Amino acid sequence: MPGLYLAGLLVSIAGIAVLDARYRLFFWRAPWRAAGVMAVGLVFFLVWDVAGVALGIFFIGPQDLLTGILLAPDVPLEELFFLVLLCWTTMDLVGFVRPVLERRASAAGRSRS
């Protein structure tokens, strides 16, 4: 069923956006900075993908679930949405873990004094 993978990615991105908004982890904490980080991540991974395709490492496998739209040879449209999900999930995780580690460090510092 063409487009099913893209639909799954969009649902997942919506879920990450809800978590981000609820806990102010990434975009809802600092939207401009988040947009810059996201852009850098997307450019990096798209260049990585194009290099992998050029070296024959990456290629499109079975396409039953893909839309068939290509951004570049062997780089399907879904790859862009996958990379958004990858970057956003990573940054939400960083936004969640950083305050936890900072609280632990400050608690450990207070207990030593």
N, C-alpha and C positions, 0 to 999 in steps of 0.2 A: 504494500500500500504506500505509494509515493507520498512523501511529506510527513510520515509518521515520526521519523527521527527528529525532524525539525519541531514538530508539535511537542514531543517529549522534552526537547531542549528548552522550548519557550515556557513550558509548565515549570521546569526546574529553575529557570531564571526568575520566574515570578515568585517561586518559593524562597529563593535566596533574597530577592528584593524585599519580601515581607519580613524575613528575619532581620535583614539589615535595617529596615525602617523601625521595627519593634524595639530593637536593642541599640540603635544608632551606632552601628559597627564601622561603616565605611562611607558610602555615599551620603547617608543622613548625618554623619558626623562632620564631614568637610567635603562638600560636593565638588568644589573646583580642584582640590588636591586629588580627590578620588578619580575624577575624570582624567586628570593628567597621568596618574598611575595606571589607570585602565588603558589609556591610549598607548603608553610606553609598552605595557605588557602585550597588547594586541599586535603592535608593530613588530616587537621582538619575535613573538611566536609565529606570525605570518611570514616573516623573513626566514625563520627556522623551517617552516613548512615548505616554502618555495625552494630553499636549499636542499631539503630532504628529497623533494620531487626531482630536482635537477640531478642529484646523485643517484637516483633510482632506489632510494630507501623507502620513500612514501609513495603510495599509489592508491587509487580508489579500488576497493574490493567490490563485492556484490552491492548493487545499487537499488535493490527492491524498496528500501525504506527512504531513499534520498529523493529530493525534488528533481535532480538532474541539472540544476543550475550550477555552473562552475564559475568561480572567481578567477581562477587561473587553471592551466592544465593540471589535472589531478588534485585540485583544491576545491571541494564542493562548498556551496553556500553554507551548509550546516557546520563547516569547520569554524567559520567566524563566530557563530553562536556558541559552539562548544568552547572556543577560546574565551569568550565573554564569561561563560559559566565557570570555567577553570580559574580565571583571574579573579572574578568576583567572590567565588567560594574561598579562595586562598586569602584574599584581603579581609573577608568577614572573619575567617579563622584567626588571622593576625589581630584584628580588632577585638576579638573575644579573649584571646589568650594574653595579650599584652597587659590589660588591667589586672588580670588574675595574678600574673607574675609580679607586677609592681606591688600589689597588696601583700603578697607573700614576702617580698623583699623588705618592705617597710615594717611588716610585723616581725620579721626575723631581726631587723636592725633595732627595733624597740625592745625585743626580749634580751638582747645582748647587753643593753645599757643598764 
